[in-house]
Amino acid sequence: MPRRSRRRPSCGTTVGVDVEDLDRRLGAAVAAFDPRIRRELARILELPDAERALEIGRMHRITAGSELSELLIDLEADERVRRLVLAEVHSQLRE
């Protein structure tokens, strides 16, 4: 069974998921963002729910269709994925 390469927040068990492949793909996706975008992503994802929703709405009104605003909207649909992305962003900001 594949092992996790990094510590991740508890997100429950998903049968049939190759965790190493998920780590690699998530890492590559986050690495594609400019470090400034990663910092902004972390800042927004760390906000309390209501503040995060307001910030995402504000950003979407200003930059409708931007990759970051669309990503943030998508991440709101799944808290587990949002926590995984935030953990990966923090990991890359520390590097």
N, C-alpha and C positions, 0 to 999 in steps of 0.2 A: 504494500500500500504506500503511495507517495506521501512524503512528509512535507510539512510546510517549511519553506525556507526562511520565513520571518514570522514573528509573532503577530497575530491578527486578533482583532476583537472577536469575542464569542458571537457567532452568527448562526448557531444551530448546525445541524448535519444535513448535507445534501448528498443523496446517493448518486453515484455515477459521475461525480465531478472530479476531474484531475486537478488537485489543488496546486501542484507545481506549474501546470499549464496556465491555470488561472492567475497565479502569482506573476508569471512571466508576461502574460498578455496585459494584465493590469499595469505592471511596471512599465512596459513599453508605451502604453497609452498615456500614462501620467508623464513619463519622460519626454514625450513629444511636446508638452506645454513648456513655454518659456518660464523660467523661474519666477518672474513677476506674476504670471498667471497662476502658478502653483501656490504662491503666497496668498493671492486673492481668493483662490478656491478654498484654501484652508481657513482663511478668515471667515468666509461666508458659511462654510460647513460647520464651524464651531459655534455659530450663533444659536441661541435658544430658538425653538421651533417658530414662534410667532415673528420674531425679529428676522429670522432667516427667510420666511415667506415674504415679508415686506421687502427685504433687500433683493430677493430674486425677482419680485414683481417690478420693483424700481429699475433693476438692471434690464429686464426684458423690455420695458417700455422705452428705455433709452437706446438699447442696442438690439432691438428685435431681430431675431434670427442669428445672433452671434453664437459661435460654437460654445462659449462659456455659459451664456444664459440658457441655451438649449440643454446643455449637460446638467446644469443645476436643476432645471425643471424635471429632467428624466430621473435624477438621483432622488428627488422627493418621492418618487413612486415606490422606492424600496429602501427602507432604513438600513437593512443589512448591507446592501451594496454601497450606500452612502458611507457607512462606517468603514468598509473596506477601502474605498477610494481615499477617505480622509487619512487612514493609517498609511497608505502608500504615499500620499502627498507628504506627510510628516517624515516618513522614512527618507524620501528623496531630498527634502529640504535640509535634513541633517547631514547628508553626504557632501 
